[in-house]
Structures are given as structure tokens and as C-alpha cells.
Amino acid sequence: MQSLEKEIEELLLSFGINLAIIEKWHIEKAGNSFWLTSKGLKICEGFNMQCKGLRVAEKTKLGWKPTSYFLQFFATYITKKIVEINKNELLSIIKGTPVEKNCENGYVAIRFKGHIVGCGLCKNGKVYSQLPKELAIALSENCR
């Protein structure tokens, strides 16, 4: 397997993602983030690229926070740290009001109607939204 830093391996495993699934991808660290790209991606010289690929996670004061888009992309492989929410709970956390759930402290994958919709933060039995603003708006519009 490609050489991933121990921290990102631990993050993937904490969500139940088998590391063998990631082998067909390239993960690299850039600044405070890990990025996922196709293996063998060639960057044309002369282009000033700000970023490439899909951001997997970013370093926060609480540890590595997976991005909502990464969790969506690998949703079928996530088997741990899933918090199921209903429509009212989804609308509540989008508005900034946490919902009570039985979960361990840390980042979780939020599942709504059987689909991983993004990242949440469980703290003291409450789930807070970690969804990007544009995703939260789209979800709230589709829930009405």
C-alpha cells in the first residue's frame, strides 16, 4: 500500500474504511490538509494550481476533521461513526441547534434517509453540523 501518514490511516480506520480501498488513489499532505487524487495525475507545467483533487481532511484543534465531500464520496465504505438523523433533526442542526444523540465525542458521518450527507461533531451527546454552508443550504431546500 502507498505510504500514508499514520494520522490519516487512523482517521480512515476510525470510520471503518478499509485501507485497501484507498490503494487505487493517491493521498498527499499539503499544509494542514490531506488531498485525494487519481494515481498518476499529471499537472501541466505553467498552470498555477491552488489545489488538486478532493480534500480528505483538515487539521483542527480537535484532530483530523474529514470533509463532508470526502465522507459522501466514500459513503458506501463507511461502517463506523455514523449518526442517523431524521428530517427535523437535520433542519435543526443546519440552523445551528445541536440534536441529542448517543455517540462518542469526535467527528461523525451524518446519515439522512440512508445516505451520508456530511460531517458532524459529536460533543457530550449532542451532534453539531460541520456541513459546508452551500451543502447545508441545498439540504435544507430539499427537505421542505
SULQUI-V844662 format. One record per helix or strand of 3 or more residues. SS is the DSSP state (a for helix, b for strand). FROM is the first residue (numbers start at 1). LEN is the number of residues. If there is no record, write none. Layout:
ss:SS from:FROM len:LEN
ss:SS from:FROM len:LEN
This chain:
ss:a from:6 len:9
ss:a from:19 len:4
ss:b from:25 len:6
ss:b from:33 len:6
ss:b from:54 len:7
ss:b from:63 len:4
ss:a from:68 len:6
ss:a from:75 len:3
ss:b from:82 len:4
ss:a from:87 len:8
ss:b from:106 len:7
ss:b from:115 len:9
ss:b from:126 len:4
ss:a from:133 len:10
